[in-house]
Amino acid sequence: MAESERILAIRTRINELAAKAKTAEGLTKEEEAERADLRQEFLANFRAAFRSQVEMLQVFDDDGNEVTPEKIKQVQRDKGVRED
């Protein structure tokens, strides 16, 4: 299963559990634990993807000059995506 398919499956299952939690039946202890684990995995993936996007970001001012923060530039150099 590809990573994006896995995340889609996680999100779908989280939504199923959320819907069930709103019913009179509610969730079992096992389902509550499953939901917590799925949420953690989903958030970890989200954070990693967001960090990757920020680390590849380049910022330019109105005059077209690059003003990317030095911290981001250094991360990009460390990853080999920036040479200067």
N, C-alpha and C positions, 0 to 999 in steps of 0.2 A: 504494500500500500504506500503510495507516495505521501510525502509529508503534508501537502495541502489536503489530500483526501483524508488523512488521519485527523487533521485539525477540523475539517468539516464534519467528520463523524463524531468527534468530541463535542463540537458545538451543538450538533443535532441531539446527541444524548443528554447534554446539559439542559437543553430546552425541553426535552421530554420529561426529565425529572422535575424541572421547574413547574411544568404544567400539572404533573401529578401531585406535587407538593401543595398546590392550590386547591385540590379536591378534598372532599371530606375524608377520603381514604388516607391521604397523606403519604409520606415516605417511610419505608422501613429503616431500621438502623443501618442495614447493609447498603441501601440506596443512598442514605445520607452520606455514608463514608465514600461511596463511589462518586457522588456528586462533588464532594470536597476534593478528592483526588483528581477528578477531571478538570475542575476549576484551576487547581494548581498547575497542571500540565498545560492547560490553555493559556494561562497568564504567563508562564515561563516562556512559551513559544512567542506570545505577543511581545513580551519585553525584548527577547532576542531579535525579533524582526524589526522592532522600532529602533533598537540600538544600532542595528546594521544600517538602517536608513539614515539615521543621524550621522553615523560615522562616514558615510559616503557623500554627505552634503557639502556643497560649496555655496558660499554666500557672496553676493556681489552688490555693491552700492549703485546709486543712480547713474554714476559715471562709467560703470562697467568695470570698476576696480574690484578685485577679489578682496573681501574682508572676512574670510573664514577665520574663526578663532584659532589661535595657535594650538590649543589642546586638540582640536579636531584634526588640524593639519598633521600633528605628530602621530596620531592614531592612524591616519591614512598612510604616512610614511612607514610606520611599523608594519602595516599590512601590505605594503608594496604597491599601493595604488597612486602614490604621489612621489614624484622625484625631487621636487624643489625643497 
